[in-house]
Amino acid sequence: MVKVPVSSVCLLVGCVSLWALPAAAVAGLLKGSPTIATFSIVAYDPATGDLGVAVTSKFPAVGSGVPWAKAGVGAVATQAAANLTFGEEGLKLMAQGLNAQAALQKVVQADAGREDRQVGMVDAKGNAATFTGKNCFSWAGGKIGEHYAVQGNILVGRETVEAMAKSFETSKGELADRLLAALDAGQTAGGDRRGRESAALLVVRKGAGYGGKGDRWVDLRVDDNPEPLREMRRLLEIHHLYFGRTDRSRVHAIDAALATELQQMLARRGFYKGPINGRYDAATRKALEDYLGWENLEERIQKDDTLDDVVLRYIHEHEK
């Protein structure tokens, strides 16, 4: 058996020792890039307190290793020859009070393989930091701005991170949409010079998890797809439908006409057994809530005599 003098090759879930592998096996592992060739953004939204990470790569299941975030603490993207402990340790340090730059410097300085790493961090005050090791495959680099950091490696060129930065600085709306728009801009500007495969989007907010429990507001992954960002956009639209917060300026009072419409629909679907009388009574309310749960729209149930506009449009599209 011929052994190759290479200590490790870093894959998405860590590093595997090559000292004991046959030369042919090592050649197979080293074919192409041994790193998580990636571009990502970490960011903070001061309006909501949201913290998030968005990442895409010509690497399978990039979401299993790169993005880390904790509500009220910070967000981390660890990539290139990724040291996955940067995620957990970076969040731990920021939770202890270090800002993003100090936390990043601490984890990087403690890592003997730092020159093979790339990492971006943002804390819960919007301070951002990014680091690119000297040995990352070109083009590699990053940029920080107000409340964000962007970074990438094995890119077509600097224009990818510049486009991401410009997109984030000029976009409006929810953080998840702005993060994905930044990835789209980076891809349009060139992106990963090897192609496309996976993407991930993680946004945390205190108490924003399902049913008001937990902090994971958006947690979406595309593990293997020729158009990962297009698929991520589709998944985010589904997330907005089922889990988006009701815009109280766009609710409908359930008057006699709407109550009649709802009773007729609910009766057709088998949720309502009472009279069609245009009264939004307890039986009609119960039937509507059962229907919304059946359709996975329970997060949009209103406890007063109103109906979410998204729900009404959903009913008109699906129940006519």
Secondary structure, DSSP 8 states (H G I E B T S, - for coil): ----S--EEEETTEEEE-TTS-HHHHHHHHSS-SSB-EEEEEEE-TTT--EEEEEEESSTTGGGTSEEEETTTEEEEEEES--THHHHHHHHHHHTT--HHHHHHHHHHT-TTGGGEEEEEEETT--EEEEE-TTS-SS-EEEEETTEEEEESSBS-THHHHHHHHHHHH--S-HHHHHHHHHHHHHHTT-BTT---EEEEEEE-TT-SGGG-SSEEEEEEE-S-SSHHHHHHHHHHHHHHHH----GGGEEE--HHHHHHHHHHHHHHTS--S---S---HHHHHHHHHHHHHTT-GGG--SSSEEEHHHHHHHHHH--
